[in-house]
Amino acid sequence: MALNPIKHADWEIAEEAEKEMLTIYKIGEKLGLTKEELLPHGHYIGKIDFMKVLDRLNDKPNGKYIDVTAITPTPLGEGKSTSAIGLVQGLGKLGKSVSAAIRQPSGGPTMNIKGSAAGGGLAQCIPLTPFSLGFTGDINAIMNAHNLAMVALTARLQHERNYTDEQLERLSGMKRIDIDPTNIEMGWVMDFCSQALRNIIIGIDGVNGKFDGFMMKSKFGIAVSSEVMAILSLATDLKDLRERMGKIVVAYTKKGAPVTTEDLQVAGAMTAWMVDAMKPSLMQTLEGQPVIVHAAPFANIAIGQSSIVADKVGLKLADYHVTESGFGAGIGFEKFWNLKCRYSGLKPDCAVVVATIRALKCHGGAPVPVPGKPMPDAYDTENVEWVEKGCANLIHHIRNVRKAGISPVVCINAFYTDTAAEIAKVRELVEAEGERVALSRHWEKGGAGAIEFAHAVVDACEEKTEFKFLYMLDMPLKQRIELIAKEVYGACGVDYAPVADRKLALLQDDPDVSKMGVCMVKTHLSLSDNSALKGVPADWRLAIREVLIYRGAGFIVPVAGDISLMPGTCSNPAFKRIDVDVETGKVQGIF
C-alpha cells in the first residue's frame, strides 16, 4: 500500500510502516544510548535509565531547545503533535542529530474526540496501538499512586469515626488527625472522560453499616489532571519525586490545617508505584527518528508539558531537541515559559507557533467545527477575509512568545484544502510582524514536506535569545494571576469568587506557598474563559471560581470559568469506530 494520508487512515499508515520499524536497540543507538541505559519493553519500545545518561554526559553541552506550541485551537486540534513530529522528520532529512519529547496519550481523548496523541498522516509515532492503549503503564501507575492516597484518606475517616483515641493508638499507633470531611482537596482519578463522575457520593451505608466507609461528597478527575502527573513532569530524580509526593495536600483538619500524604503515611507507597514511571519511554517516528515519551498532563486542566527529565536527556543526546506544550500558546506555552523552564533551569532557543487555515477561519468568523459531525462547507471554500481576521489570534500568540525573549517561527500546518491565496495572506501578515513563517506539508509528505519548516527553525536557533519570565515569585499571588490574565490572555482584569478570594488570602499568608508558581486552569478554546469567544476577545474579565493548591508540584491552581477537571464523553465518541481483527489480533480505527 502506498502511504497516502488523503486516502488512508492513520492506523492503516501506521500498520504499513510498522512492517519496517527499527528495533528499539537501533533507535537507542541512533539517539546515542548505551545498552546499559536502554531497558527494552518488547522489540520496539523501551525505557531510558535517565540517571545513567545524565551522569555520563554531565559535562556535554546541551543541544538546541525548541518548543512547539500553537494558536488557540478548534475543538479538533491543529496538529501540534503532528507538527512536532514533522519537524523532527524534517530535521532528520537535513542530516541533523535530533530527538523529540512528547506526552503519552490519555485514554480519555483516545476514546472520545481528539484521538491519540501520536501525530497523524506521514508524521506519526509508531507503534501506534501500544502507544495509544496504555504504552509502558505510566498513566496506570499515576492512577494507582493517586487513588492510594484517597484510599488512605477515606479509610482514616472511617477509623477515626469508629474508634476512640485509645483504640486507635492500641490498634496501630495511629494519632487522630480530625479530618474535616467537608474540606477535602483531592478526588479520585481515572483515565477516561466521564461526566457522570464529576460529583458523587461515596461510602453509602451497605450491609456492613459503619464498616462500609465514610459517607461524603467526592469527585473524579481525569488521570492526567492529577497532581501526581504534574509531579512526574517536574521531578528531577527519585529523591525529588519522593519529597514532592509527601507534600501533596489531600484534605484539611477541622481547625484548617493541611493534611498531607505524609501525614497519612502513604507517600512512600505512592512513590513505590512510580519508580518505573520515573523513567522516560522511547519509540520512533515513521522515518526512524527517536521520540522520548514521558508524562501526559493536559494544558487546560494541568501543566501541559512532557517531563523535565525527558528534555534533559534529549538535550544531552541530540543537537536539536524538540518538545511540545499542550494546546495553544496562551496556556501551554505560558506554562512552559513560567513553570517548566523555571523549575528545570533550561532556556529555549526557539518556539514554533503552529497555525492552520482551518483555525484561522474559525477565529475569523467561520462556524465552529463540531467533533464527530461533518465539517462545515466554509472550510472547503476559499475565504481570505476570514483568514486575515483570524490572524489576529496568531499575532497575539507571536507577541506572547516575544515577551519571553524567544524567537518565534510560525508553521503553517498545511491541509490539502488550503488555497494559495489563503496561505499567502498568512505569510504576508506574519512577515509584517517581522517573524519567520514556513509552510509545512509533513502530514501529507512526512519529513520531505517539512524542509522549509526545518530550515526556518535551524536559522531561528542561531539567533541570540534573551529569555525572561513573565513574573518573579516574590510578586503577590493575585498580582501574578492578573499579570497572566492581562499580558497573556488579553483580559481587562480578574474577578474572584468569594471562596477563591478567601483561599488566595490564606495562601498568600503561608510562606511555604506564597512563592510557588501559578498554573492556570481554563478553556483551551479561547483566549478568554468563555470557549465561545474566538479571535482576540475585547473588554472581558477573567473569572476565578476556585483555587487549588498543589504543594507537591510546587504551584497554586486558579480555576477559571466553568471548566471541569473531568471532561465529558461526546455523543459520537471515537470508541465507536475502534475494533479488533480477531483473525490477526490487530486493533483498527485508532487515529
C-alpha positions as CSV (number, residue, x, y, z in Angstrom):
1,M,0.0,0.0,0.0
2,A,1.3,3.5,-0.9
3,L,1.3,5.6,2.3
4,N,-1.2,8.3,1.2
5,P,-2.9,10.1,4.2
6,I,-5.5,11.6,1.9
7,K,-6.7,8.0,1.1
8,H,-5.8,6.0,4.2
9,A,-6.5,6.3,7.9
10,D,-3.7,6.9,10.4
11,W,-3.9,3.4,11.7
12,E,-3.6,2.0,8.2
13,I,-0.5,4.1,7.6
14,A,1.0,3.1,10.9
15,E,0.3,-0.6,10.3
16,E,2.1,-0.5,7.0
17,A,5.1,1.5,8.3
18,E,5.4,-0.8,11.3
19,K,6.5,-3.6,8.9
20,E,9.8,-1.8,8.6
21,M,10.2,-0.5,12.1
22,L,13.7,-0.3,13.6
23,T,14.2,-2.3,16.7
24,I,14.4,-0.3,20.0
25,Y,18.1,-1.1,20.2
26,K,18.6,0.6,16.8
27,I,16.7,3.6,17.9
28,G,18.6,3.7,21.2
29,E,21.9,3.6,19.2
30,K,20.7,6.4,16.9
31,L,19.9,8.5,20.0
32,G,23.3,7.7,21.5
33,L,22.3,5.4,24.3
34,T,24.5,2.6,25.6
35,K,22.9,-0.8,26.0
36,E,23.0,-0.4,29.8
37,E,21.0,2.8,29.5
38,L,18.2,1.2,27.5
39,L,15.6,-1.1,29.1
40,P,13.5,-2.8,26.4
41,H,9.8,-3.3,26.7
42,G,9.5,-5.7,23.8
43,H,11.1,-5.2,20.4
44,Y,10.1,-1.7,19.6
45,I,9.5,0.2,22.8
46,G,11.9,0.9,25.7
47,K,12.6,2.8,28.9
48,I,15.6,5.0,29.5
49,D,17.7,4.8,32.6
50,F,18.0,8.6,32.7
51,M,20.3,8.9,35.7
52,K,23.0,6.9,33.9
53,V,22.6,9.0,30.8
54,L,22.8,12.3,32.7
55,D,25.7,11.1,34.8
56,R,27.7,10.0,31.7
57,L,27.0,13.2,29.8
58,N,27.1,15.7,32.6
59,D,29.8,17.8,31.0
60,K,28.4,17.7,27.5
61,P,26.9,21.0,26.3
62,N,23.1,20.9,25.6
63,G,21.7,20.8,22.1
64,K,19.3,23.4,20.8
65,Y,16.0,23.5,22.7
66,I,12.8,24.0,20.6
67,D,9.3,24.2,22.0
68,V,6.3,23.6,19.7
69,T,3.1,25.4,20.6
70,A,0.1,26.7,18.6
71,I,-2.6,29.3,18.1
72,T,-5.8,28.9,20.0
73,P,-7.2,25.6,18.5
74,T,-10.6,24.5,17.3
75,P,-12.1,21.5,19.1
76,L,-10.4,19.3,16.6
77,G,-6.9,20.3,17.4
78,E,-4.5,21.9,14.9
79,G,-1.9,19.2,14.6
80,K,0.7,20.4,17.1
81,S,2.0,16.9,17.9
82,T,1.9,16.1,14.2
83,S,3.9,19.3,13.5
84,A,6.4,18.5,16.3
85,I,7.0,15.0,14.8
86,G,7.0,16.5,11.2
87,L,9.7,18.9,12.4
88,V,11.8,16.1,13.8
89,Q,11.5,14.2,10.5
90,G,12.4,17.4,8.6
91,L,15.5,18.0,10.7
92,G,16.3,14.3,10.1
93,K,16.1,15.0,6.3
94,L,18.7,17.8,6.8
95,G,21.0,15.3,8.5
96,K,20.7,16.8,11.9
97,S,21.0,14.8,15.2
98,V,17.5,15.2,16.6
99,S,15.1,13.9,19.3
100,A,11.6,14.8,20.4
101,A,9.8,14.7,23.7
102,I,6.1,14.3,23.6
103,R,3.4,13.3,26.1
104,Q,1.7,9.9,26.5
105,P,-1.8,9.8,25.1
106,S,-4.6,9.7,27.6
107,G,-7.3,7.1,27.3
108,G,-9.9,9.8,27.6
109,P,-9.3,11.7,24.3
110,T,-8.2,8.5,22.5
111,M,-11.6,7.0,23.1
112,N,-13.5,10.3,22.9
113,I,-12.9,13.3,20.5
114,K,-9.3,14.0,19.5
115,G,-8.0,10.5,19.2
116,S,-4.4,9.5,20.1
117,A,-1.5,12.0,20.5
118,A,0.7,10.1,18.1
119,G,0.6,12.7,15.3
120,G,-1.1,11.9,12.0
121,G,-0.7,11.2,8.3
122,L,3.0,10.7,7.5
123,A,4.2,12.4,10.7
124,Q,3.4,9.8,13.3
125,C,5.0,7.9,16.1
126,I,5.0,4.1,15.9
127,P,4.0,1.5,17.1
128,L,0.6,3.3,17.2
129,T,-1.6,0.8,19.0
130,P,0.6,0.2,22.1
131,F,1.4,3.9,22.3
132,S,-2.3,4.7,22.3
133,L,-3.5,2.0,24.6
134,G,-1.5,2.2,27.8
135,F,2.0,2.2,26.4
136,T,4.5,1.4,29.2
137,G,2.0,1.8,32.0
138,D,2.9,5.2,33.4
139,I,-0.6,6.6,33.5
140,N,-1.8,3.5,35.2
141,A,0.9,3.9,37.8
142,I,-0.2,7.5,38.4
143,M,-3.8,6.4,38.8
144,N,-2.8,3.8,41.4
145,A,-0.5,6.2,43.3
146,H,-3.1,9.0,43.3
147,N,-6.0,6.7,44.3
148,L,-4.0,5.1,47.0
149,A,-3.9,8.5,48.7
150,M,-7.7,8.6,48.5
151,V,-7.9,5.1,49.9
152,A,-5.7,6.2,52.8
153,L,-7.9,9.3,53.4
154,T,-11.3,7.5,53.3
155,A,-10.1,4.6,55.5
156,R,-8.7,7.1,58.0
157,L,-12.0,9.0,58.1
158,Q,-13.8,5.7,58.9
159,H,-11.4,4.6,61.5
160,E,-11.4,7.9,63.3
161,R,-15.2,7.9,63.4
162,N,-15.4,4.3,64.6
163,Y,-12.6,4.3,67.3
164,T,-11.6,6.3,70.3
165,D,-8.1,7.8,70.6
166,E,-7.1,5.0,72.9
167,Q,-8.4,2.3,70.5
168,L,-6.6,4.0,67.5
169,E,-3.3,4.0,69.5
170,R,-3.7,0.4,70.5
171,L,-4.7,-0.9,67.1
172,S,-1.9,0.7,65.0
173,G,-0.2,3.5,66.9
174,M,-2.5,5.9,65.0
175,K,-2.9,9.5,66.2
176,R,-6.2,11.3,65.5
177,I,-5.9,13.9,62.7
178,D,-9.5,15.0,62.9
179,I,-10.0,15.5,59.2
180,D,-12.9,17.7,58.0
181,P,-15.0,15.7,55.6
182,T,-16.4,18.9,54.1
183,N,-13.0,20.2,53.2
184,I,-11.3,17.6,51.0
185,E,-8.8,18.9,48.5
186,M,-8.4,15.7,46.5
187,G,-10.7,13.5,44.5
188,W,-10.3,10.2,42.7
189,V,-8.9,9.8,39.1
190,M,-9.5,7.6,36.1
191,D,-8.1,7.7,32.5
192,F,-11.4,8.3,30.7
193,C,-13.8,11.2,30.2
194,S,-16.9,10.6,32.3
195,Q,-19.2,13.5,33.2
196,A,-21.2,11.1,35.5
197,L,-18.3,11.0,37.9
198,R,-17.7,14.7,38.4
199,N,-19.9,14.9,41.5
200,I,-20.5,11.7,43.5
201,I,-21.4,10.4,47.0
202,I,-19.2,7.6,48.4
203,G,-19.4,5.4,51.5
204,I,-23.1,4.9,51.4
205,D,-24.0,2.5,54.2
206,G,-24.5,-1.0,53.0
207,V,-24.9,-4.3,54.7
208,N,-21.9,-3.6,57.0
209,G,-23.0,-0.2,58.1
210,K,-20.2,1.8,59.7
211,F,-17.6,-0.6,58.1
212,D,-18.6,0.4,54.5
213,G,-16.6,3.6,54.6
214,F,-17.4,7.2,55.4
215,M,-20.3,8.8,53.5
216,M,-19.4,12.1,51.9
217,K,-19.4,14.0,48.7
218,S,-16.5,13.2,46.4
219,K,-15.4,13.6,42.8
220,F,-13.3,12.1,39.9
221,G,-10.9,13.9,37.7
222,I,-9.2,12.6,34.6
223,A,-5.9,11.0,35.5
224,V,-3.8,13.5,33.5
225,S,-5.1,16.3,35.8
226,S,-3.7,14.6,38.9
227,E,-1.0,16.4,40.9
228,V,0.9,13.1,40.7
229,M,1.1,13.6,37.0
230,A,2.3,17.2,37.4
231,I,5.0,15.9,39.8
232,L,6.2,13.4,37.2
233,S,6.5,16.2,34.7
234,L,8.7,18.3,37.1
235,A,10.6,15.8,39.3
236,T,14.3,15.6,38.5
237,D,15.1,12.3,40.2
238,L,13.6,9.7,42.7
239,K,14.7,11.7,45.7
240,D,12.9,14.8,44.4
241,L,9.9,12.6,43.4
242,R,9.7,11.2,47.0
243,E,9.9,14.6,48.6
244,R,7.2,16.0,46.3
245,M,4.9,13.0,46.9
246,G,5.0,13.7,50.7
247,K,3.8,17.3,50.2
248,I,0.6,16.6,48.4
249,V,-2.4,18.1,50.3
250,V,-5.3,15.7,50.5
251,A,-7.6,17.4,52.9
252,Y,-7.8,19.8,55.9
253,T,-8.4,19.3,59.6
254,K,-11.4,20.8,61.3
255,K,-9.0,23.5,62.5
256,G,-8.0,24.3,58.9
257,A,-4.5,22.7,58.9
258,P,-3.4,20.9,55.7
259,V,-3.4,17.1,55.8
260,T,-0.7,15.7,53.5
261,T,0.1,12.2,52.2
262,E,3.0,12.2,54.6
263,D,0.5,12.7,57.5
264,L,-1.5,9.7,56.2
265,Q,1.7,7.6,56.0
266,V,1.0,6.8,52.3
267,A,3.6,8.9,50.4
268,G,6.2,6.1,50.4
269,A,3.8,3.6,49.0
270,M,2.7,6.1,46.4
271,T,6.3,6.6,45.3
272,A,6.8,2.8,45.0
273,W,4.1,2.8,42.3
274,M,6.1,5.5,40.4
275,V,9.6,4.0,40.3
276,D,9.3,2.7,36.8
277,A,7.2,5.6,35.6
278,M,10.0,7.9,36.5
279,K,12.0,6.5,33.6
280,P,11.1,8.1,30.2
281,S,9.9,5.8,27.4
282,L,11.4,5.6,23.9
283,M,9.9,4.9,20.5
284,Q,10.3,6.2,16.9
285,T,8.8,8.3,14.1
286,L,7.6,6.8,10.8
287,E,11.1,7.8,9.5
288,G,13.1,6.3,12.3
289,Q,13.9,9.3,14.5
290,P,13.9,8.8,18.3
291,V,10.9,10.0,20.3
292,I,11.1,10.2,24.1
293,V,7.6,9.9,25.7
294,H,7.2,11.0,29.3
295,A,4.2,12.3,31.3
296,A,0.8,13.2,30.0
297,P,-0.8,16.3,31.5
298,F,-3.3,18.4,29.5
299,A,-2.6,22.1,29.3
300,N,-6.1,23.3,30.0
301,I,-6.6,21.5,33.3
302,A,-2.9,20.7,34.2
303,I,0.6,21.8,33.5
304,G,0.6,20.5,29.9
305,Q,4.2,19.5,29.5
306,S,6.3,16.4,28.9
307,S,8.8,15.9,31.6
308,I,11.9,17.9,32.6
309,V,13.8,14.6,32.7
310,A,12.8,13.8,29.0
311,D,14.1,17.2,27.9
312,K,17.3,17.0,29.8
313,V,18.0,13.6,28.3
314,G,17.2,14.7,24.8
315,L,19.3,17.9,25.1
316,K,22.3,15.8,26.1
317,L,21.9,13.3,23.4
318,A,20.8,15.3,20.3
319,D,21.9,18.5,18.7
320,Y,18.3,19.6,18.2
321,H,15.7,18.6,20.8
322,V,12.0,19.3,20.1
323,T,9.5,19.4,22.9
324,E,5.8,20.3,22.8
325,S,3.4,22.2,25.0
326,G,-0.2,21.3,25.2
327,F,-3.0,23.2,23.3
328,G,-2.4,26.9,22.4
329,A,0.4,29.2,23.4
330,G,-1.9,31.1,25.8
331,I,-1.9,28.1,28.2
332,G,0.6,25.5,27.1
333,F,3.5,27.8,26.2
334,E,2.8,30.1,29.2
335,K,3.3,27.1,31.5
336,F,6.4,26.0,29.6
337,W,7.7,29.5,29.9
338,N,6.9,30.3,33.6
339,L,6.7,26.9,35.2
340,K,8.7,24.2,33.3
341,C,11.7,26.4,32.4
342,R,11.7,28.0,35.9
343,Y,11.9,24.6,37.6
344,S,14.3,23.0,35.0
345,G,16.7,25.9,34.6
346,L,16.6,25.2,30.8
347,K,16.3,28.1,28.3
348,P,14.7,27.5,24.9
349,D,16.3,28.7,21.7
350,C,13.2,28.8,19.6
351,A,9.4,28.4,19.9
352,V,7.2,27.2,17.0
353,V,3.7,28.5,16.8
354,V,1.6,26.1,14.7
355,A,-1.3,27.6,12.7
356,T,-3.8,26.1,10.3
357,I,-6.0,27.8,7.8
358,R,-8.9,26.0,9.5
359,A,-8.3,27.6,12.9
360,L,-7.7,31.0,11.4
361,K,-11.0,30.8,9.6
362,C,-12.7,29.7,12.8
363,H,-11.2,32.8,14.6
364,G,-12.2,35.0,11.7
365,G,-15.9,34.2,11.7
366,A,-16.4,30.7,10.2
367,P,-18.8,28.3,12.0
368,V,-17.0,26.4,14.8
369,P,-16.4,22.8,13.7
370,V,-18.0,20.2,16.0
371,P,-16.2,16.9,16.6
372,G,-18.0,13.9,15.2
373,K,-20.0,16.0,12.8
374,P,-19.4,16.9,9.1
375,M,-17.1,19.8,8.6
376,P,-19.0,23.0,7.6
377,D,-18.7,23.8,3.9
378,A,-17.0,27.1,4.8
379,Y,-13.7,25.2,5.5
380,D,-13.6,23.8,1.9
381,T,-14.2,27.2,0.3
382,E,-11.6,30.0,-0.1
383,N,-12.2,32.9,2.2
384,V,-9.1,35.2,2.6
385,E,-11.1,37.7,4.6
386,W,-11.8,35.1,7.4
387,V,-8.1,34.1,7.4
388,E,-7.0,37.7,7.6
389,K,-9.3,38.4,10.5
390,G,-8.3,35.2,12.3
391,C,-4.7,36.1,12.1
392,A,-5.2,38.5,15.0
393,N,-5.2,35.4,17.2
394,L,-2.0,34.2,15.6
395,I,-0.3,37.6,16.0
396,H,-1.4,37.7,19.7
397,H,0.4,34.4,20.3
398,I,3.5,35.6,18.4
399,R,3.8,38.6,20.6
400,N,3.4,36.5,23.7
401,V,6.3,34.3,22.6
402,R,8.4,37.5,22.1
403,K,7.6,38.6,25.6
404,A,9.6,35.6,26.8
405,G,12.6,36.8,24.7
406,I,12.4,33.8,22.3
407,S,12.5,33.8,18.5
408,P,9.1,32.5,17.2
409,V,8.7,30.5,14.0
410,V,5.2,30.2,12.5
411,C,4.5,26.9,11.0
412,I,1.5,26.8,8.6
413,N,0.4,23.2,9.0
414,A,-1.0,22.8,5.5
415,F,-4.2,20.9,4.7
416,Y,-4.7,19.9,1.1
417,T,-7.9,22.0,1.0
418,D,-5.9,25.3,1.7
419,T,-5.6,27.7,-1.2
420,A,-2.6,29.6,-2.4
421,A,-4.3,33.0,-1.6
422,E,-5.1,31.9,2.0
423,I,-1.5,30.8,2.6
424,A,-0.1,33.9,1.0
425,K,-2.2,36.1,3.4
426,V,-0.8,34.3,6.4
427,R,2.8,34.8,5.1
428,E,2.2,38.4,4.5
429,L,0.8,39.2,8.0
430,V,3.5,37.2,9.8
431,E,6.3,38.7,7.8
432,A,4.8,42.1,8.5
433,E,5.3,41.2,12.2
434,G,9.0,40.7,11.4
435,E,8.9,36.9,12.1
436,R,9.8,33.7,10.2
437,V,7.0,31.7,8.6
438,A,7.2,28.4,6.9
439,L,4.6,26.3,5.0
440,S,4.9,22.6,6.0
441,R,3.2,19.6,4.4
442,H,4.5,17.0,6.9
443,W,1.1,15.4,7.3
444,E,0.9,14.7,3.6
445,K,4.6,14.1,2.8
446,G,6.4,13.4,6.0
447,G,9.9,14.8,6.5
448,A,10.2,15.7,2.8
449,G,7.3,18.1,3.3
450,A,8.9,19.8,6.3
451,I,12.2,21.0,4.8
452,E,11.3,24.7,4.7
453,F,10.0,24.4,8.3
454,A,13.2,22.7,9.4
455,H,15.4,25.3,7.8
456,A,13.4,28.1,9.5
457,V,13.9,26.5,12.9
458,V,17.6,25.9,12.4
459,D,18.0,29.6,11.4
460,A,16.0,30.8,14.4
461,C,18.1,28.7,16.8
462,E,21.2,30.6,15.7
463,E,19.7,33.9,16.9
464,K,20.6,35.3,20.3
465,T,17.8,34.9,22.9
466,E,17.1,37.0,26.0
467,F,14.8,34.6,27.8
468,K,13.0,36.1,30.8
469,F,10.0,35.1,32.9
470,L,6.7,37.0,32.9
471,Y,6.7,37.2,36.7
472,M,9.0,36.8,39.7
473,L,8.0,34.5,42.6
474,D,8.2,37.3,45.2
475,M,5.3,39.0,43.5
476,P,1.9,38.6,45.4
477,L,-0.2,35.7,44.1
478,K,-3.1,37.9,42.9
479,Q,-0.7,40.2,41.1
480,R,0.8,37.2,39.2
481,I,-2.7,35.9,38.3
482,E,-3.7,39.3,37.0
483,L,-0.4,39.7,35.0
484,I,-1.1,36.4,33.2
485,A,-4.7,37.4,32.6
486,K,-3.8,40.8,31.1
487,E,-0.5,40.1,29.4
488,V,-1.1,36.6,28.0
489,Y,-4.9,36.3,27.6
490,G,-5.7,40.0,27.0
491,A,-8.2,40.4,29.8
492,C,-9.1,43.8,31.3
493,G,-8.9,42.4,34.8
494,V,-9.7,39.5,37.1
495,D,-12.8,38.8,39.3
496,Y,-12.6,36.3,42.2
497,A,-15.5,34.3,43.6
498,P,-15.7,34.7,47.4
499,V,-14.3,31.2,48.1
500,A,-11.4,31.8,45.7
501,D,-10.7,35.2,47.3
502,R,-10.6,33.7,50.8
503,K,-8.4,30.8,49.7
504,L,-5.9,33.1,48.0
505,A,-5.7,35.3,51.1
506,L,-4.8,32.2,53.2
507,L,-2.3,31.0,50.6
508,Q,-0.6,34.5,50.4
509,D,-0.1,34.4,54.2
510,D,1.6,31.0,54.0
511,P,5.3,31.4,53.4
512,D,5.6,27.9,52.0
513,V,3.0,28.7,49.3
514,S,3.2,32.4,48.5
515,K,6.3,32.0,46.4
516,M,5.0,29.0,44.4
517,G,4.3,29.2,40.7
518,V,0.8,29.8,39.2
519,C,-0.7,27.1,37.0
520,M,-4.0,28.4,35.5
521,V,-6.9,26.1,34.6
522,K,-9.1,27.4,31.8
523,T,-10.6,26.6,28.5
524,H,-8.2,26.0,25.6
525,L,-10.7,27.0,23.0
526,S,-10.5,30.8,23.6
527,L,-8.0,33.3,24.9
528,S,-10.8,34.1,27.4
529,D,-12.5,31.9,29.9
530,N,-15.5,31.6,27.6
531,S,-14.9,29.0,24.9
532,A,-17.4,30.7,22.5
533,L,-15.3,33.8,22.2
534,K,-13.0,33.5,19.3
535,G,-10.2,35.6,17.8
536,V,-8.8,38.1,20.4
537,P,-11.8,38.9,22.7
538,A,-12.0,42.5,23.9
539,D,-13.4,44.1,27.1
540,W,-13.7,40.9,29.2
541,R,-12.6,39.9,32.7
542,L,-11.2,36.6,33.8
543,A,-13.5,34.9,36.4
544,I,-11.6,32.8,39.0
545,R,-14.1,30.5,40.7
546,E,-11.8,28.4,43.0
547,V,-8.1,27.9,43.8
548,L,-6.4,24.6,44.4
549,I,-3.1,24.0,46.0
550,Y,-0.6,21.5,44.6
551,R,2.2,21.7,47.2
552,G,4.0,18.7,45.8
553,A,4.1,20.0,42.3
554,G,5.0,23.5,43.6
555,F,2.2,25.7,42.3
556,I,-1.2,27.0,43.1
557,V,-4.0,26.3,40.6
558,P,-6.6,29.1,39.9
559,V,-9.6,27.6,38.1
560,A,-11.3,30.0,35.7
561,G,-14.8,29.9,34.1
562,D,-16.8,26.7,34.1
563,I,-14.1,24.2,33.1
564,S,-14.0,20.8,34.8
565,L,-11.1,18.6,35.8
566,M,-13.1,15.7,34.4
567,P,-14.0,16.1,30.7
568,G,-17.2,14.5,29.4
569,T,-17.6,12.0,26.6
570,C,-19.3,13.4,23.5
571,S,-22.3,11.9,21.6
572,N,-20.2,10.5,18.8
573,P,-17.0,9.2,20.5
574,A,-14.0,7.6,18.8
575,F,-14.5,4.3,20.6
576,K,-17.5,3.6,18.3
577,R,-15.0,3.2,15.4
578,I,-12.4,1.1,17.2
579,D,-12.4,-2.7,16.9
580,V,-10.1,-5.7,16.6
581,D,-9.5,-8.0,13.7
582,V,-10.0,-11.3,15.5
583,E,-8.0,-13.2,12.9
584,T,-4.8,-11.2,13.3
585,G,-5.4,-9.6,16.7
586,K,-4.7,-6.1,15.2
587,V,-6.5,-3.1,16.5
588,Q,-8.2,-1.0,13.9
589,G,-9.7,2.5,14.0
590,I,-7.3,4.4,16.2
591,F,-6.3,7.8,15.0
